[in-house]
């Protein structure tokens, strides 16, 4: 959270996808994502998304839908977050046991 607050435009982090009950409301985006098979076995993952649009993952999905300024902000945030994690004195705690 501290890394987010240091960003020029902090994000409003949506934790609803952390709850499997919310997945149907999002067309099960979490459960359909590549990292799901790690998470279901208790292997820590991080899930970042720039959001959805009507043509998401369809043949009509084109680069025109990418919000590049927003993607740049996410990339900057991820860089800062990973740098902070890499510089920790000890391993981050996992919030759930497998």
Order of alpha helices (4+ residues) and beta strands (2+ residues): alpha-alpha-alpha-alpha
